[in-house]
Amino acid sequence: MTVDSYQNRIRGAWQGRISGCMLGKAVERFSMAEGYDALRDYLNEVNALPLRDYIPLAAESVPETLFKPCCRGQMHMSLADDDINYSVLALMLLERHGDQLTTTDVARAWLKHLPLASTFTAERAAYKYLLSHGSEWFPEGQALGFDITECANNPYHNWIGAQIRADVYGWVCPGDPAKAAALVTQDAALSHREEGIYGAVYIAALGALLASGEALSDSADAALAFIPADSRCAQVVAKAQALVNDEHGGNIIRESFGDMSVVHTVNNLGLVVWALLSHPQDFGAAIGEVVTAGLDTDCNGATVGALWALQGKPIPPHWLQPWGGRVGVSLAGISEITLEELVERTVRVAETL
């Protein structure tokens, strides 16, 4: 693969991740608070089904929990979101530590760069544990003072947080899914265990394969080698593969795991794989269907969007024009970054690795 070809894949990955995130962000709180049926009813009301563009605002009553700045006609840049924060932070970690990255490095970076209020569930629990039990001077390089794996002793360690932090570790390891899996494990282990880590590893390994030009269906199979065959993540990937092109696949997966949190790793991973494999040639359908399926809409839209674009296929302009290459983040000292800067820095990291 040429440098230009790889760079185009990385540009697409950032574009796809941001566009998919913004699509799902508009209805994230609404979907979680009101449920799947309410989401479908609203999309029907605004004539947005099948979903193939940013979500419109209703002509009259707009739900209070709809995030209006991400709706059609309202966006002038991508808005800050934890999914994008973690991608930028992963890039920063790789720039500084390369393939020597450790979980301790991730912990220090969180304390220095990641606002506590921008974290949720497992990440917030791990962050609070670091603050409560860690050495005063740990962020400046002093020893932590306890076993860092204790941070993952939280009730959310199988939820989606590590999976949404995984993408960049795959992008920068084209053709080397083992390295991507090793890097993302160092990150994920700060807050997650078991299925929470397996979902992150699968996404990173899949990204590494796609970034090198491997076929999507083959990559989805090959990435399974990096997680336990008897894990629930492996099982839900197989279930999603069996439901490819089934228009009811999203409903089947969601209802099969109705006892799980809407932000669990396993059920959301199933939706990601189902939507991605069902629409390998249609970006709008891939992110539109995974968002329409509910659960964690912005996380799944972002992951599907990135993985889809890593195939090297162009994203239709109507997904890119509304945010115009301007990427909002909420990290210490950074509120906005350009798409082109993210692309250039990501390619440089891949070259050093």
C-alpha positions as CSV (number, residue, x, y, z in Angstrom):
1,M,0.0,0.0,0.0
2,T,1.3,3.5,-0.9
3,V,1.7,6.2,1.7
4,D,-1.0,8.2,-0.1
5,S,-3.4,5.3,0.0
6,Y,-2.9,4.8,3.7
7,Q,-3.3,8.5,4.4
8,N,-6.6,8.5,2.5
9,R,-7.7,5.6,4.7
10,I,-6.8,7.5,7.8
11,R,-8.5,10.6,6.7
12,G,-11.6,8.6,6.0
13,A,-11.4,6.9,9.4
14,W,-11.4,10.3,11.2
15,Q,-14.2,11.6,8.9
16,G,-16.2,8.4,9.4
17,R,-15.7,8.4,13.1
18,I,-16.7,12.0,13.5
19,S,-19.7,11.9,11.2
20,G,-21.1,8.7,12.7
21,C,-20.6,10.2,16.2
22,M,-22.4,13.4,15.4
23,L,-25.3,11.4,13.8
24,G,-25.7,9.3,16.9
25,K,-25.0,12.2,19.4
26,A,-28.2,13.9,18.3
27,V,-30.3,11.1,19.7
28,E,-28.0,9.5,22.3
29,R,-29.7,10.9,25.4
30,F,-33.2,10.7,23.8
31,S,-32.7,7.0,22.9
32,M,-31.4,6.1,26.3
33,A,-34.0,8.0,28.2
34,E,-37.1,7.2,26.1
35,G,-36.2,3.9,24.6
36,Y,-36.1,2.3,21.1
37,D,-39.8,2.7,20.3
38,A,-39.7,6.5,21.0
39,L,-36.6,6.8,18.8
40,R,-38.3,5.1,15.9
41,D,-41.5,7.1,16.5
42,Y,-39.5,10.4,16.3
43,L,-37.6,9.3,13.2
44,N,-40.9,8.4,11.6
45,E,-42.4,11.7,12.6
46,V,-39.7,13.7,10.8
47,N,-39.7,11.4,7.7
48,A,-36.1,10.3,8.4
49,L,-36.5,6.6,7.9
50,P,-34.5,4.9,6.5
51,L,-31.9,7.2,8.2
52,R,-29.4,8.4,5.6
53,D,-28.6,11.9,6.7
54,Y,-28.3,13.9,9.9
55,I,-31.4,13.9,12.0
56,P,-33.9,16.7,11.3
57,L,-35.7,18.7,13.9
58,A,-39.4,18.3,14.2
59,A,-41.5,21.1,12.9
60,E,-43.3,21.6,16.2
61,S,-42.5,19.8,19.4
62,V,-38.8,18.8,19.7
63,P,-38.0,16.3,22.5
64,E,-36.1,17.9,25.4
65,T,-33.4,15.3,25.3
66,L,-32.7,15.6,21.6
67,F,-29.3,17.2,21.1
68,K,-30.2,20.0,18.7
69,P,-26.7,21.3,17.8
70,C,-26.0,18.0,16.0
71,C,-29.3,18.0,14.0
72,R,-29.5,18.7,10.3
73,G,-28.9,22.4,9.5
74,Q,-27.7,23.2,13.0
75,M,-24.1,22.0,12.9
76,H,-21.1,24.2,12.0
77,M,-18.4,22.0,13.5
78,S,-18.3,18.7,15.2
79,L,-19.2,19.1,18.9
80,A,-17.0,17.8,21.7
81,D,-17.8,14.2,22.6
82,D,-16.2,11.6,24.8
83,D,-15.8,9.2,21.8
84,I,-13.7,11.8,20.0
85,N,-11.9,12.9,23.2
86,Y,-10.6,9.3,23.6
87,S,-9.5,9.0,20.0
88,V,-7.5,12.2,20.3
89,L,-6.1,11.2,23.7
90,A,-5.0,7.8,22.2
91,L,-3.2,9.6,19.5
92,M,-1.4,11.8,22.1
93,L,-0.4,8.7,24.1
94,L,1.0,7.0,21.1
95,E,2.9,10.1,20.1
96,R,4.6,10.2,23.5
97,H,5.0,6.5,24.3
98,G,4.8,4.5,21.0
99,D,4.7,0.8,21.4
100,Q,6.0,1.1,25.0
101,L,2.7,2.4,26.2
102,T,1.6,1.1,29.6
103,T,-1.6,1.3,31.6
104,T,0.2,3.7,34.0
105,D,0.9,6.0,31.1
106,V,-2.8,6.1,30.3
107,A,-3.7,6.8,33.9
108,R,-1.3,9.8,34.1
109,A,-2.7,11.1,30.8
110,W,-6.3,11.0,32.1
111,L,-5.4,13.0,35.2
112,K,-3.5,15.6,33.1
113,H,-5.7,15.9,30.1
114,L,-9.2,14.4,30.6
115,P,-11.8,16.4,32.5
116,L,-13.6,14.2,35.1
117,A,-17.0,15.5,34.0
118,S,-16.3,14.2,30.5
119,T,-16.0,10.6,31.8
120,F,-18.8,8.2,32.5
121,T,-19.4,4.8,34.2
122,A,-16.2,2.7,34.2
123,E,-14.0,5.6,33.2
124,R,-15.4,7.8,36.0
125,A,-15.1,5.0,38.5
126,A,-11.5,4.4,37.6
127,Y,-10.7,8.1,37.6
128,K,-12.2,8.6,41.1
129,Y,-10.2,5.6,42.3
130,L,-7.0,7.2,41.0
131,L,-7.8,10.5,42.7
132,S,-8.8,8.8,46.0
133,H,-6.0,6.3,46.3
134,G,-3.1,7.5,44.2
135,S,0.0,9.3,45.2
136,E,-0.2,13.1,45.3
137,W,2.6,13.4,42.8
138,F,1.7,10.4,40.5
139,P,0.8,12.7,37.6
140,E,4.3,14.2,37.7
141,G,6.0,10.8,37.6
142,Q,5.9,9.4,41.2
143,A,4.9,5.8,41.8
144,L,1.1,5.3,42.0
145,G,1.2,3.7,45.4
146,F,-1.2,0.8,44.6
147,D,-1.8,-1.9,42.0
148,I,-3.2,-0.1,39.0
149,T,-5.5,-3.1,38.2
150,E,-7.6,-2.1,41.2
151,C,-9.1,0.7,39.1
152,A,-11.0,-1.9,37.1
153,N,-12.7,-3.1,40.2
154,N,-15.9,-1.3,39.3
155,P,-19.4,-2.4,38.4
156,Y,-19.1,-1.2,34.8
157,H,-16.0,-3.1,33.8
158,N,-17.9,-4.9,31.0
159,W,-19.5,-1.8,29.6
160,I,-18.7,0.0,26.4
161,G,-16.0,2.5,27.5
162,A,-12.9,0.6,26.5
163,Q,-14.5,-0.3,23.1
164,I,-15.0,3.4,22.2
165,R,-11.3,4.1,23.1
166,A,-10.0,1.4,20.7
167,D,-10.1,2.7,17.2
168,V,-6.9,4.6,16.8
169,Y,-4.8,1.7,18.1
170,G,-6.0,-0.3,15.1
171,W,-5.5,2.5,12.6
172,V,-1.8,3.0,13.4
173,C,-1.0,-0.7,13.1
174,P,-1.9,-1.6,9.5
175,G,-1.4,-5.3,9.0
176,D,-0.3,-5.9,12.6
177,P,-3.5,-6.8,14.6
178,A,-1.4,-8.4,17.3
179,K,0.3,-5.1,18.1
180,A,-3.0,-3.2,18.0
181,A,-4.5,-5.7,20.4
182,A,-1.5,-5.3,22.8
183,L,-1.7,-1.5,22.7
184,V,-5.4,-1.3,23.2
185,T,-5.2,-3.8,26.1
186,Q,-2.9,-1.4,28.0
187,D,-5.5,1.3,27.6
188,A,-8.5,-0.8,28.3
189,A,-7.1,-2.4,31.4
190,L,-7.3,0.9,33.4
191,S,-11.0,0.7,33.7
192,H,-12.2,-2.6,32.2
193,R,-11.9,-6.4,32.4
194,E,-13.0,-9.5,30.5
195,E,-15.7,-8.7,28.0
196,G,-15.0,-4.9,28.3
197,I,-11.4,-5.6,27.1
198,Y,-12.4,-8.2,24.5
199,G,-14.7,-5.7,22.7
200,A,-11.9,-3.2,22.6
201,V,-9.4,-5.8,21.3
202,Y,-11.7,-7.0,18.6
203,I,-12.3,-3.4,17.3
204,A,-8.6,-2.6,17.3
205,A,-7.6,-5.8,15.6
206,L,-10.4,-5.4,13.0
207,G,-9.1,-1.8,12.4
208,A,-5.5,-2.9,11.9
209,L,-6.6,-5.5,9.3
210,L,-8.8,-3.0,7.4
211,A,-6.2,-0.3,7.5
212,S,-3.9,-2.7,5.5
213,G,-6.4,-3.3,2.8
214,E,-7.8,-6.7,4.0
215,A,-11.3,-7.5,2.9
216,L,-14.0,-6.6,5.4
217,S,-15.6,-10.0,5.8
218,D,-12.2,-11.7,6.0
219,S,-11.0,-9.1,8.6
220,A,-14.2,-9.7,10.7
221,D,-13.3,-13.4,10.9
222,A,-9.5,-12.9,11.5
223,A,-10.0,-10.4,14.3
224,L,-11.8,-13.1,16.3
225,A,-8.4,-14.8,16.8
226,F,-7.5,-12.1,19.3
227,I,-10.3,-12.7,21.8
228,P,-11.3,-15.9,23.6
229,A,-13.5,-18.2,21.5
230,D,-15.8,-18.8,24.4
231,S,-16.3,-15.1,25.3
232,R,-19.6,-13.4,24.9
233,C,-18.0,-10.9,22.5
234,A,-16.9,-13.7,20.2
235,Q,-20.4,-15.2,20.4
236,V,-22.2,-11.9,19.5
237,V,-19.8,-11.4,16.5
238,A,-20.9,-14.8,15.2
239,K,-24.5,-13.9,15.8
240,A,-24.1,-10.7,14.0
241,Q,-22.4,-12.4,11.1
242,A,-25.3,-14.8,10.8
243,L,-27.7,-11.9,10.7
244,V,-25.9,-10.0,7.9
245,N,-28.4,-8.4,5.5
246,D,-31.3,-9.3,7.8
247,E,-33.3,-6.1,8.1
248,H,-34.4,-7.2,11.5
249,G,-30.9,-8.0,12.7
250,G,-30.6,-4.9,14.9
251,N,-33.9,-5.7,16.6
252,I,-32.9,-9.4,17.1
253,I,-29.5,-8.4,18.6
254,R,-31.0,-5.7,20.9
255,E,-33.8,-8.0,22.1
256,S,-31.5,-11.0,22.6
257,F,-29.6,-9.0,25.3
258,G,-32.6,-7.1,26.8
259,D,-31.2,-7.8,30.3
260,M,-28.0,-5.8,29.6
261,S,-27.4,-2.1,30.0
262,V,-27.8,-0.1,26.8
263,V,-24.1,0.7,27.2
264,H,-22.8,-2.8,27.7
265,T,-20.0,-3.9,25.4
266,V,-21.5,-7.1,24.1
267,N,-24.9,-5.9,22.7
268,N,-23.4,-2.8,21.2
269,L,-20.6,-4.8,19.5
270,G,-23.2,-7.0,18.0
271,L,-24.9,-4.0,16.4
272,V,-21.6,-2.6,15.1
273,V,-20.7,-5.9,13.3
274,W,-24.2,-6.4,12.0
275,A,-24.5,-2.9,10.5
276,L,-20.9,-2.8,9.2
277,L,-21.1,-6.1,7.4
278,S,-24.6,-5.6,6.1
279,H,-23.7,-2.3,4.3
280,P,-20.1,-2.5,3.1
281,Q,-20.7,-0.3,0.1
282,D,-23.0,2.3,1.6
283,F,-21.7,4.6,4.4
284,G,-25.0,6.2,5.1
285,A,-26.8,2.9,5.5
286,A,-24.1,1.5,7.8
287,I,-24.1,4.4,10.2
288,G,-27.8,5.1,9.7
289,E,-28.9,1.5,10.6
290,V,-26.7,1.2,13.6
291,V,-28.0,4.5,15.0
292,T,-31.6,3.5,14.2
293,A,-31.1,0.3,16.1
294,G,-30.7,2.3,19.4
295,L,-28.6,1.4,22.4
296,D,-25.4,3.6,22.5
297,T,-26.1,5.5,19.3
298,D,-23.1,7.9,19.2
299,C,-20.5,5.3,20.2
300,N,-21.8,2.8,17.6
301,G,-22.2,5.4,14.9
302,A,-18.6,6.5,15.5
303,T,-17.1,3.0,15.4
304,V,-19.0,1.8,12.4
305,G,-18.2,5.1,10.5
306,A,-14.5,4.7,11.2
307,L,-14.3,1.0,10.3
308,W,-16.3,1.5,7.1
309,A,-14.0,4.3,5.9
310,L,-10.9,2.3,6.6
311,Q,-11.9,0.2,3.6
312,G,-10.6,3.2,1.5
313,K,-14.0,4.1,0.1
314,P,-15.1,7.8,0.0
315,I,-17.8,9.2,2.3
316,P,-20.5,11.1,0.6
317,P,-20.0,14.9,0.9
318,H,-23.3,15.6,2.8
319,W,-21.9,13.9,5.8
320,L,-18.7,16.0,5.8
321,Q,-19.8,19.5,4.8
322,P,-21.8,20.3,8.0
323,W,-18.8,20.1,10.3
324,G,-16.2,21.3,7.7
325,G,-13.1,19.7,9.0
326,R,-13.5,21.4,12.4
327,V,-13.3,18.9,15.3
328,G,-14.4,19.9,18.8
329,V,-12.8,18.3,21.8
330,S,-12.9,18.9,25.5
331,L,-9.4,18.0,26.7
332,A,-7.2,20.2,28.9
333,G,-5.9,23.1,26.7
334,I,-7.6,21.8,23.5
335,S,-11.1,22.8,22.4
336,E,-10.7,22.5,18.7
337,I,-8.4,20.7,16.2
338,T,-8.5,20.3,12.5
339,L,-9.2,17.2,10.6
340,E,-6.0,17.6,8.6
341,E,-3.8,17.9,11.7
342,L,-5.3,14.7,13.1
343,V,-4.6,12.9,9.8
344,E,-1.0,14.1,9.6
345,R,-0.3,13.2,13.2
346,T,-1.9,9.7,12.9
347,V,0.2,8.9,9.8
348,R,3.4,10.0,11.6
349,V,2.6,7.7,14.6
350,A,2.0,4.8,12.2
351,E,5.4,5.5,10.5
352,T,7.2,5.5,13.9
353,L,5.5,2.2,15.0
